[in-house]
């Protein structure tokens, strides 16, 4: 019985590993990178009205949220020249840092962006605690 449970648990963990493979960055770590002027490519997928209301300086506006359709994913293509011209980490900024961010992460990875460079902001823009850093407009 114990052996069967252990095998079942091991199989579940192995099957779930790809889903857990996404890289995340905390707001504190991203803020530190920005404060220290470290190079980072910010791919913002918020809808246009949300981006205009608040985004981080230097973000590339894509309006790709939720990055489900081919049309939404294609909006991420404009980030590829910047990403490919650099070796900097790439942070996906999403309204909440959930499925839209993961869809964008997966799409960029499918376009050849090394997963070691990709990360998602935990909690997205909604949970960004340093609101004084936001800029408005385009």
SVG drawing of the C-alpha trace seen along z (x, -y; Angstrom):
<svg xmlns="http://www.w3.org/2000/svg" viewBox="-9 -60 33 62">
<polyline fill="none" stroke="black" stroke-width="0.4" points="0.0,0.0 2.7,-2.5 4.7,-1.6 1.6,-2.4 1.1,-5.7 4.7,-6.6 4.7,-5.7 1.5,-7.7 3.0,-10.8 6.3,-10.5 4.3,-10.3 2.2,-13.3 5.3,-15.4 7.0,-14.4 3.9,-15.2 3.5,-18.6 7.2,-19.6 6.7,-21.4 3.8,-23.4 6.1,-24.5 8.9,-25.4 7.9,-29.1 10.3,-31.6 8.8,-34.4 10.4,-37.5 9.2,-39.3 8.3,-43.0 11.2,-43.6 13.7,-41.9 12.5,-43.7 12.5,-47.1 16.1,-46.4 17.1,-45.7 15.4,-48.9 16.9,-51.0 20.3,-49.7 19.7,-50.5 20.3,-46.8 19.3,-46.1 15.9,-44.4 13.4,-44.2 9.9,-44.9 7.2,-43.3 3.9,-44.8 0.8,-43.0 -1.9,-45.1 -4.8,-46.3 -4.3,-49.7 -6.5,-51.6 -4.7,-50.0 -1.2,-50.7 -2.1,-54.3 -3.3,-54.6 -0.2,-53.0 2.9,-51.1 6.6,-50.9 9.0,-53.3 10.7,-51.7 7.9,-49.1 7.2,-47.9 3.5,-48.3 2.0,-45.3 -1.7,-45.2 -1.4,-41.4 -3.5,-40.5 -4.6,-37.7 -2.4,-36.4 -4.8,-33.5 -5.6,-34.2 -3.1,-34.2 -3.8,-37.9 -3.0,-38.7 0.1,-36.6 1.3,-38.3 1.3,-41.6 4.3,-40.2 6.3,-40.0 7.2,-43.7 9.3,-42.9 11.5,-40.3 13.9,-42.7 14.7,-44.3 14.9,-40.9 17.1,-39.4 19.5,-42.4 20.2,-41.9 21.1,-39.3 19.1,-41.0 16.4,-39.2 12.9,-39.6 10.1,-40.3 6.4,-39.9 4.2,-42.4 0.5,-41.4 -2.5,-42.8 -2.4,-40.0 0.6,-37.8 -1.4,-34.7 -2.6,-33.0 -2.0,-36.0 1.5,-36.3 2.1,-32.5 0.6,-32.6 3.0,-35.4 5.9,-33.6 5.2,-30.4 4.8,-32.3 8.1,-34.2 9.8,-30.9 8.3,-29.3 9.8,-32.2 13.3,-31.3 13.7,-33.3 15.7,-31.3 13.6,-30.3 16.5,-31.2 15.9,-34.9 12.2,-34.8 10.4,-35.7 6.9,-36.8 6.3,-39.6 4.6,-37.9 1.1,-39.3 1.4,-41.4 0.8,-45.2 -2.1,-44.9 0.2,-43.8 3.1,-46.1 3.7,-47.8 5.8,-50.7 3.0,-52.7 5.2,-55.9 7.2,-54.3 4.3,-54.1 4.1,-56.5 1.0,-57.4 0.3,-57.9 2.3,-56.5"/>
</svg>
